[in-house]
Amino acid sequence: MAVQMIAGTHAPLVLASIEPEFHADTARLFNFYLNKQKVKVEILPWAKHGDVTGWLISEVFGLKQARSLEAEKAIEAATRLMQSADSQKKNIVYQQLIKTLPPDAPFWPRWVMYEEKAKKL
């Protein structure tokens, strides 16, 4: 008897964990997505992405950074703010960063340097 198993996940850790066991000749990676209120299925080519970060920024998850989409947007807003002279939006962006980033996020030193520079102006 042939056995077929279908597993669904949103967890990059699961995908990273099955890398050694995935055999492209007998297994497939599918992406289910909503298109105009209809579920579409896409077969994705299998590739090893290594750790969870690699999976999150792969075409499977489609993130630019290995963090929540909200945190990604907050960092992008902060980066745009730091490149402009718009100090009125600083508090709004800062609140978004506090809400979405942990205290030890690698982005915080950039923000601190930005604030120090802004104080000197």
Secondary structure, DSSP 8 states (H G I E B T S, - for coil): -----------HHHHHHHGGG--TTT--EEEEEEETTEEEEEEE------SHHHHHTSTTT--SSSS-HHHHHHHHHHHHHHHS---TTHHHHHHHHHHHS-TT-TTHHHHHHHHHHHHH-
